[in-house]
Amino acid sequence: MKHQFYSLLIVLSIFTSCSNNLKNQAGKKTAQNHQLDSLFNFSHSNGMFNGAVLVTKNDSLIYKESFGFANEETTEKITPESVFYIASVSKQFTAMGIMILKEKNKLSFDDKIKDFFPDYPDYLKNITIRQLLNHSSGLTDSEYYKLTDPSNKDVLEIIMKQDSLELENGKKFRYSNSGYVMLALIIEKISDKTIDQFFNQEIFETLEMKNTTATKEVAENNSKKVDGYNLIGKKVVYKSSVIGPGGIYSTLNDLEKWNKALNTNKLISKKTLNEAFKNGKLNESSISINMNGQEYGYGFGWMPYEKNGKNYVQHDGTVESYRSLIKKNLTDGYDYIFLTNQGGRLAMNELTTSIDNILEKSKYKIPKIPIANKIVQEFGENDTNTAITKIKSAINENPNDYNIDENNINRLSYTYLRDSQIIKAIEIFKLNTELHPNSANAFDSLAEGYFANKQFGLSKENYQKSLEINPKNENAKAMIERIEKETAEK
């Protein structure tokens, strides 16, 4: 069964390219620093993190390290000056642009699109800036996601062709990249500058973020830009030119400056920034997003939440190979930033949980290794049969060491399938059915692998198994019918 997913890299290099760790007055590393160092070295050596990380408290450095390669072919190491695509973390900067203009009395958060674009279609006119910022506008991305390598102009064209919202304005939260394109257009209209020029002049130059840009050509020509890789180690070129929901390239050192500017109110007042960190309102309730057992809200480019009596805000960014995160513990003053060029291999939840426990002096455990990372490692070092044998042995001998996540295994299988490595894909699909024998989706996916390899008998057999587990699987019913029709014709 097909799923939308992000695909990312593998290469288990063990190089550490930068070390700037907090020490006590006697020159020794702190306990927190030792634990963070242990965590990230373990994570890197097990394929769970390849990139740069910063941890601070009240802007004082606790931990700053870089791991792995910016380019696997040249073995150029990642450093705090390496340039990464930061994806949806860019939304913080778009929201900041709006807040800067608000403090210059150029707009109000409750201004409507029609105030700036009176000729736009009627269905857009009553959407407010606030609703665009907190994804409650009713604009969705169903048409946006059909575009290939889009620009802001391309996104605007499809918005202009529509005649209604898919969701009622102000009623529901629905994450909308289209909405942040609209915010970028509003910034351009008011400032009379292109969005990348506005970012440069109002934010990047002000904060001396010298290696940060929203001009794609500038980033591509920067010798410090890291290459991105998918889960099976293939280089991925990110082609989209959309700015607003994404579009920014930056470094760990520059994002450290950004974070300090937030903490010291260098760009806007604390009162206005608090608006960004505050959960948004819907017509009849507050925004509520449930992920991994935690409830989040959404402000202006930030997701606020409360845990154990403490207040946090965070936002991550994800495309096929790059992943980024900025997280702030507003109660205790801890902040941390990740940048990686192997995003699918990043064990995000495990790492953030471990870091929080280290910083808050809770019980800390080394995170479990995603079994997908182990699978890629073994497939990179062995033939298919040997790799499968070693993977099963590792699970049997040390079951508590691995996070055996069905969806991650499935995602990995489809990455191999899309790369035309069908036999490897099928073997991993099969492994997933053995590890999750009661999953209709696992058998459905294995059936798809067999179908891609023209093994129609085995494909039908596994669609039938999927249907036995889930009689409502309409995809399996349709595929069985298709297989029967095609084989009958032959």
C-alpha positions as CSV (number, residue, x, y, z in Angstrom):
1,M,0.0,0.0,0.0
2,K,1.5,3.3,-1.1
3,H,2.1,6.0,1.5
4,Q,3.5,9.5,1.2
5,F,6.9,9.5,2.9
6,Y,10.3,11.1,3.0
7,S,13.2,9.0,1.9
8,L,16.7,9.5,3.2
9,L,20.4,8.4,3.6
10,I,22.7,5.8,4.9
11,V,26.4,6.0,5.3
12,L,27.8,5.1,8.7
13,S,30.8,7.3,8.9
14,I,32.2,7.9,12.4
15,F,34.0,11.2,11.9
16,T,33.5,14.0,14.3
17,S,34.5,17.3,12.7
18,C,34.0,19.9,15.3
19,S,34.3,20.0,19.1
20,N,33.2,23.1,21.0
21,N,32.0,21.7,24.3
22,L,31.3,23.4,27.6
23,K,33.8,22.7,30.3
24,N,33.9,23.7,33.9
25,Q,36.5,26.0,35.4
26,A,38.9,23.2,35.9
27,G,38.9,22.4,32.2
28,K,36.8,19.3,32.5
29,K,33.6,18.5,30.6
30,T,30.4,18.8,32.5
31,A,28.2,15.7,33.2
32,Q,25.6,17.0,30.7
33,N,28.3,17.4,28.1
34,H,29.6,13.9,28.6
35,Q,26.1,12.5,28.3
36,L,25.3,14.5,25.2
37,D,28.6,13.5,23.7
38,S,27.8,9.8,24.4
39,L,24.4,10.2,22.9
40,F,25.5,11.8,19.7
41,N,28.5,9.6,19.1
42,F,26.3,6.5,19.7
43,S,23.6,7.9,17.4
44,H,26.1,8.8,14.6
45,S,27.8,5.4,14.7
46,N,24.5,3.7,14.4
47,G,23.3,5.8,11.5
48,M,20.8,7.9,13.5
49,F,22.4,11.3,13.1
50,N,24.7,12.8,10.5
51,G,25.0,16.6,10.8
52,A,25.5,19.4,13.3
53,V,24.0,20.0,16.7
54,L,23.9,22.9,19.2
55,V,22.7,22.9,22.8
56,T,22.6,26.0,24.9
57,K,21.2,27.3,28.2
58,N,20.3,31.0,28.3
59,D,22.6,31.4,25.3
60,S,25.6,29.8,27.1
61,L,27.1,27.0,25.2
62,I,26.6,23.4,26.5
63,Y,27.3,21.3,23.5
64,K,28.3,21.9,19.9
65,E,29.4,19.2,17.5
66,S,29.4,18.1,13.9
67,F,29.3,14.5,12.6
68,G,29.9,12.9,9.3
69,F,30.3,14.0,5.7
70,A,28.9,16.9,3.8
71,N,29.8,15.0,0.6
72,E,30.2,11.2,0.7
73,E,32.3,11.2,-2.5
74,T,34.9,13.8,-1.4
75,T,34.6,12.9,2.3
76,E,34.4,16.6,3.1
77,K,33.4,16.8,6.8
78,I,30.4,18.7,8.1
79,T,31.2,21.7,10.3
80,P,29.2,24.4,12.0
81,E,29.7,26.5,8.8
82,S,28.2,23.8,6.5
83,V,25.1,25.1,4.7
84,F,21.9,23.0,5.0
85,Y,18.5,23.4,3.5
86,I,16.3,24.0,6.6
87,A,12.9,23.3,5.0
88,S,9.9,24.3,7.2
89,V,12.0,25.9,9.9
90,S,11.9,28.7,7.3
91,K,8.3,29.4,8.5
92,Q,9.8,31.0,11.6
93,F,11.5,33.6,9.3
94,T,8.4,34.2,7.3
95,A,6.4,34.7,10.5
96,M,9.2,37.0,11.7
97,G,8.9,39.1,8.5
98,I,5.2,39.6,9.2
99,M,5.9,40.5,12.8
100,I,8.6,43.0,11.8
101,L,6.0,44.7,9.4
102,K,3.4,44.7,12.2
103,E,5.8,46.5,14.5
104,K,6.4,49.1,11.7
105,N,2.6,49.6,11.7
106,K,2.4,48.3,8.1
107,L,-0.2,45.6,8.9
108,S,-2.3,44.0,11.6
109,F,-2.4,40.3,12.3
110,D,-6.2,40.5,11.7
111,D,-5.9,42.2,8.3
112,K,-7.5,40.3,5.5
113,I,-6.0,39.2,2.2
114,K,-8.5,41.6,0.4
115,D,-6.7,44.5,2.2
116,F,-3.6,43.8,0.1
117,F,-5.0,42.0,-2.9
118,P,-8.5,43.3,-3.7
119,D,-8.5,41.6,-7.1
120,Y,-8.0,38.1,-5.7
121,P,-10.8,35.5,-5.9
122,D,-13.6,36.1,-3.4
123,Y,-13.0,32.8,-1.6
124,L,-9.6,34.2,-0.4
125,K,-10.6,37.7,0.6
126,N,-11.7,37.1,4.2
127,I,-8.7,35.0,5.2
128,T,-6.7,36.9,7.9
129,I,-3.0,37.1,8.3
130,R,-3.4,35.4,11.7
131,Q,-5.2,32.5,10.1
132,L,-2.4,32.1,7.5
133,L,0.2,32.2,10.3
134,N,-1.5,29.4,12.4
135,H,-2.8,27.3,9.5
136,S,-6.5,27.9,10.1
137,S,-7.2,29.7,6.9
138,G,-8.9,26.8,5.2
139,L,-6.3,26.8,2.4
140,T,-5.0,23.3,1.8
141,D,-2.1,21.8,-0.2
142,S,-3.9,19.2,-2.3
143,E,-3.2,21.1,-5.6
144,Y,0.2,22.4,-4.3
145,Y,1.5,18.8,-3.9
146,K,0.7,18.0,-7.5
147,L,3.3,20.5,-8.7
148,T,6.7,19.4,-9.7
149,D,9.6,21.6,-8.5
150,P,7.3,24.7,-8.0
151,S,8.0,28.3,-7.5
152,N,5.9,30.9,-5.6
153,K,4.4,31.9,-9.0
154,D,3.4,28.3,-9.7
155,V,1.6,28.0,-6.3
156,L,-0.1,31.4,-6.8
157,E,-1.4,30.3,-10.2
158,I,-3.2,27.2,-8.8
159,I,-4.6,29.2,-5.9
160,M,-6.0,31.8,-8.3
161,K,-7.6,29.0,-10.4
162,Q,-9.6,27.7,-7.4
163,D,-13.0,29.0,-6.5
164,S,-13.5,27.8,-3.0
165,L,-11.7,26.6,0.2
166,E,-11.5,22.9,0.9
167,L,-12.1,23.6,4.6
168,E,-14.3,26.2,6.3
169,N,-12.2,29.3,7.1
170,G,-11.2,29.4,10.8
171,K,-12.8,26.1,11.7
172,K,-10.0,23.6,11.5
173,F,-6.2,23.4,11.7
174,R,-4.7,22.1,8.5
175,Y,-1.0,22.5,7.9
176,S,-0.8,24.7,4.8
177,N,2.4,25.5,2.8
178,S,0.1,27.4,0.4
179,G,-0.8,29.7,3.3
180,Y,2.9,30.6,3.9
181,V,3.3,31.4,0.2
182,M,0.5,33.9,0.7
183,L,2.3,35.4,3.6
184,A,5.4,35.8,1.5
185,L,3.4,37.5,-1.2
186,I,2.0,39.9,1.5
187,I,5.5,40.7,2.7
188,E,6.5,41.4,-0.9
189,K,3.5,43.6,-1.5
190,I,4.1,45.7,1.6
191,S,7.9,46.0,1.5
192,D,8.2,46.3,-2.3
193,K,11.0,43.8,-2.2
194,T,11.2,40.2,-3.3
195,I,10.9,37.8,-0.3
196,D,14.6,36.8,-0.5
197,Q,15.6,40.4,-0.6
198,F,13.4,41.2,2.4
199,F,15.0,38.3,4.4
200,N,18.5,39.5,3.5
201,Q,18.0,43.1,4.4
202,E,15.7,42.8,7.4
203,I,17.0,39.6,9.1
204,F,20.1,37.9,7.7
205,E,22.2,41.1,7.3
206,T,21.0,42.5,10.6
207,L,22.0,39.4,12.5
208,E,25.2,38.9,10.5
209,M,24.0,35.5,9.2
210,K,26.5,35.6,6.5
211,N,26.0,32.1,5.1
212,T,22.2,32.2,5.2
213,T,20.1,32.8,2.1
214,A,16.7,32.3,0.5
215,T,18.1,32.8,-2.9
216,K,18.5,29.3,-4.2
217,E,21.2,30.1,-6.8
218,V,23.4,31.7,-4.0
219,A,23.0,28.6,-1.9
220,E,23.8,26.2,-4.8
221,N,27.0,28.1,-5.6
222,N,28.2,28.1,-2.0
223,S,31.1,25.7,-1.6
224,K,30.0,25.0,2.0
225,K,26.6,23.6,1.0
226,V,26.2,20.0,2.0
227,D,24.8,17.3,-0.3
228,G,21.6,15.5,0.7
229,Y,21.2,11.7,0.5
230,N,18.2,9.4,0.6
231,L,17.7,6.5,2.9
232,I,19.7,4.1,0.7
233,G,22.6,6.4,0.1
234,K,21.6,8.0,-3.2
235,K,22.3,11.7,-3.6
236,V,19.1,13.8,-3.8
237,V,18.8,17.2,-5.5
238,Y,16.2,19.4,-4.0
239,K,14.6,21.4,-6.8
240,S,11.7,23.4,-5.4
241,S,12.1,27.2,-5.4
242,V,9.2,28.0,-3.1
243,I,10.0,30.6,-0.5
244,G,7.8,31.2,2.6
245,P,6.9,27.7,3.7
246,G,10.5,26.8,3.1
247,G,13.3,28.1,0.9
248,I,16.0,29.1,3.4
249,Y,19.5,27.6,3.5
250,S,21.5,28.1,6.7
251,T,24.3,26.9,9.0
252,L,24.5,25.9,12.7
253,N,26.5,29.0,13.5
254,D,24.0,31.3,11.8
255,L,21.0,29.6,13.4
256,E,22.8,30.1,16.8
257,K,22.7,33.9,16.0
258,W,19.0,33.6,15.0
259,N,18.3,31.9,18.3
260,K,20.1,34.5,20.3
261,A,18.2,37.2,18.5
262,L,15.0,35.6,19.6
263,N,16.1,35.4,23.2
264,T,17.3,39.0,23.3
265,N,14.5,40.6,21.3
266,K,16.9,42.0,18.7
267,L,14.4,42.0,15.8
268,I,11.0,42.5,17.6
269,S,9.7,43.1,21.1
270,K,9.1,40.3,23.5
271,K,5.4,41.1,23.5
272,T,5.2,40.5,19.7
273,L,7.4,37.4,19.9
274,N,5.1,36.0,22.6
275,E,2.3,36.1,20.0
276,A,4.4,33.7,17.9
277,F,4.9,31.3,20.8
278,K,1.1,31.4,21.8
279,N,-1.3,28.7,20.6
280,G,-3.8,29.9,17.9
281,K,-7.5,30.0,18.2
282,L,-10.1,28.4,16.0
283,N,-13.7,29.6,15.7
284,E,-14.9,27.3,18.5
285,S,-11.7,25.9,20.2
286,S,-7.9,26.1,20.4
287,I,-5.6,24.4,17.9
288,S,-4.8,20.9,19.0
289,I,-2.3,18.6,17.2
290,N,-1.6,15.1,18.5
291,M,1.8,13.6,17.6
292,N,3.6,10.7,19.3
293,G,1.4,11.0,22.4
294,Q,2.0,14.7,22.9
295,E,-0.5,17.5,22.3
296,Y,0.8,20.6,20.4
297,G,-0.6,23.9,19.4
298,Y,0.5,26.2,16.6
299,G,1.4,29.8,16.8
300,F,3.3,31.8,14.2
301,G,5.8,29.4,12.7
302,W,6.2,27.7,16.1
303,M,4.4,24.7,17.8
304,P,3.9,25.5,21.5
305,Y,3.2,22.7,24.0
306,E,3.4,21.9,27.7
307,K,5.0,18.9,29.3
308,N,5.8,18.1,33.0
309,G,4.7,21.6,33.9
310,K,7.2,23.2,31.5
311,N,6.5,25.3,28.4
312,Y,8.2,24.5,25.0
313,V,8.1,25.7,21.5
314,Q,9.6,24.0,18.5
315,H,9.4,23.5,14.7
316,D,11.1,21.0,12.4
317,G,11.6,21.0,8.7
318,T,11.7,17.9,6.4
319,V,12.3,17.3,2.8
320,E,13.6,14.1,1.2
321,S,17.1,14.3,2.6
322,Y,17.4,17.4,4.8
323,R,15.9,17.7,8.2
324,S,16.1,20.5,10.8
325,L,14.8,21.3,14.2
326,I,14.8,24.2,16.6
327,K,13.4,23.5,20.0
328,K,13.2,25.9,23.0
329,N,12.4,25.1,26.6
330,L,11.0,28.4,27.6
331,T,10.8,27.5,31.3
332,D,14.4,26.5,31.9
333,G,16.1,28.4,29.0
334,Y,17.4,25.4,27.2
335,D,17.6,25.6,23.4
336,Y,18.8,23.1,20.8
337,I,19.2,22.9,17.1
338,F,19.7,20.0,14.7
339,L,20.7,20.0,11.0
340,T,21.2,16.8,9.0
341,N,21.6,15.8,5.4
342,Q,20.4,12.2,6.2
343,G,17.0,13.2,7.5
344,G,15.2,9.8,7.2
345,R,17.8,8.2,9.3
346,L,17.4,10.8,12.0
347,A,15.9,9.3,15.1
348,M,14.1,12.5,16.0
349,N,11.8,11.4,18.8
350,E,14.5,9.3,20.4
351,L,17.1,12.0,20.3
352,T,14.8,14.8,21.5
353,T,13.6,12.6,24.4
354,S,17.1,11.8,25.4
355,I,18.3,15.4,25.2
356,D,15.4,16.6,27.3
357,N,16.1,14.0,29.9
358,I,19.8,14.9,30.0
359,L,19.1,18.6,30.3
360,E,16.4,18.2,32.8
361,K,18.4,15.6,34.8
362,S,15.8,12.9,34.4
363,K,16.5,9.2,33.8
364,Y,18.5,9.0,30.6
365,K,18.7,5.9,28.3
366,I,20.6,5.4,25.1
367,P,17.9,5.4,22.4
368,K,16.9,2.4,20.4
369,I,18.3,2.0,16.9
370,P,15.7,2.2,14.1
371,I,15.8,-1.3,12.6
372,A,15.6,0.4,9.1
373,N,19.1,1.8,9.8
374,K,20.4,-1.7,10.6
375,I,18.8,-3.1,7.5
376,V,20.5,-0.5,5.3
377,Q,23.8,-1.1,6.9
378,E,23.6,-4.9,6.4
379,F,22.4,-4.5,2.8
380,G,25.3,-2.2,2.1
381,E,27.9,-4.7,3.4
382,N,26.4,-8.1,2.3
383,D,24.5,-9.9,-0.4
384,T,20.7,-10.0,0.1
385,N,20.4,-13.4,1.7
386,T,23.3,-12.8,4.1
387,A,21.9,-9.4,5.1
388,I,18.5,-10.8,5.9
389,T,20.1,-13.5,8.0
390,K,22.2,-11.0,10.0
391,I,19.3,-8.7,10.5
392,K,17.2,-11.5,12.0
393,S,20.0,-12.6,14.2
394,A,20.6,-9.1,15.5
395,I,16.9,-8.8,16.4
396,N,16.8,-12.3,18.0
397,E,20.0,-11.7,20.0
398,N,19.3,-8.1,21.1
399,P,15.6,-7.3,20.6
400,N,15.6,-4.4,23.1
401,D,18.3,-2.6,21.1
402,Y,16.1,-1.9,18.1
403,N,13.0,0.1,17.4
404,I,11.2,-2.3,15.0
405,D,8.8,0.2,13.4
406,E,6.6,-1.2,10.7
407,N,6.2,2.1,8.9
408,N,9.9,2.8,8.8
409,I,10.6,-0.7,7.3
410,N,7.8,-0.1,4.8
411,R,9.2,3.3,3.9
412,L,12.7,1.7,3.3
413,S,11.2,-1.0,1.1
414,Y,9.5,1.5,-1.1
415,T,12.8,3.5,-1.4
416,Y,14.5,0.4,-2.8
417,L,11.5,-0.3,-5.0
418,R,11.5,3.3,-6.5
419,D,15.2,2.8,-7.1
420,S,14.4,-0.3,-9.2
421,Q,16.1,-2.6,-6.6
422,I,13.0,-4.8,-6.6
423,I,14.5,-8.0,-5.1
424,K,15.9,-6.1,-2.1
425,A,12.5,-4.3,-1.7
426,I,10.7,-7.6,-1.8
427,E,13.0,-9.2,0.8
428,I,12.4,-6.3,3.2
429,F,8.7,-6.3,2.6
430,K,8.8,-10.0,3.5
431,L,10.8,-9.3,6.6
432,N,8.2,-6.8,7.6
433,T,5.4,-9.3,7.3
434,E,7.4,-11.7,9.6
435,L,7.9,-9.0,12.1
436,H,4.3,-7.8,11.9
437,P,2.2,-10.8,11.0
438,N,-1.1,-9.2,11.9
439,S,-0.6,-6.1,9.7
440,A,-2.8,-5.9,6.6
441,N,-0.6,-3.1,5.3
442,A,2.6,-5.1,5.5
443,F,1.1,-7.9,3.3
444,D,-0.5,-5.3,1.0
445,S,3.0,-3.8,0.5
446,L,4.6,-7.2,-0.1
447,A,1.9,-7.9,-2.7
448,E,2.8,-4.6,-4.4
449,G,6.4,-5.6,-4.5
450,Y,5.6,-8.9,-6.1
451,F,3.3,-7.2,-8.6
452,A,6.1,-4.8,-9.6
453,N,8.3,-7.9,-10.2
454,K,5.5,-9.5,-12.3
455,Q,5.1,-12.3,-9.8
456,F,1.3,-12.2,-10.1
457,G,0.5,-15.4,-8.2
458,L,2.5,-14.3,-5.2
459,S,1.1,-10.9,-5.5
460,K,-2.5,-12.1,-5.4
461,E,-1.7,-14.5,-2.5
462,N,-0.5,-11.6,-0.4
463,Y,-3.3,-9.3,-1.3
464,Q,-5.6,-12.1,-0.1
465,K,-3.7,-12.4,3.2
466,S,-4.0,-8.6,3.6
467,L,-7.8,-8.9,2.9
468,E,-8.2,-11.6,5.5
469,I,-6.7,-9.3,8.1
470,N,-8.6,-6.3,7.0
471,P,-11.7,-7.1,5.0
472,K,-12.2,-3.4,4.3
473,N,-9.0,-3.1,2.3
474,E,-10.4,-1.7,-1.0
475,N,-6.9,-1.5,-2.6
476,A,-6.4,-5.3,-2.1
477,K,-9.8,-6.0,-3.6
478,A,-9.1,-3.9,-6.6
479,M,-5.7,-5.4,-7.2
480,I,-6.9,-8.9,-6.9
481,E,-9.5,-8.1,-9.5
482,R,-6.9,-6.5,-11.7
483,I,-4.6,-9.5,-11.4
484,E,-7.3,-12.0,-12.2
485,K,-8.4,-9.9,-15.3
486,E,-4.8,-9.5,-16.6
487,T,-3.8,-13.2,-16.1
488,A,-7.1,-14.4,-17.6
489,E,-6.4,-12.3,-20.8
490,K,-3.0,-13.9,-21.2
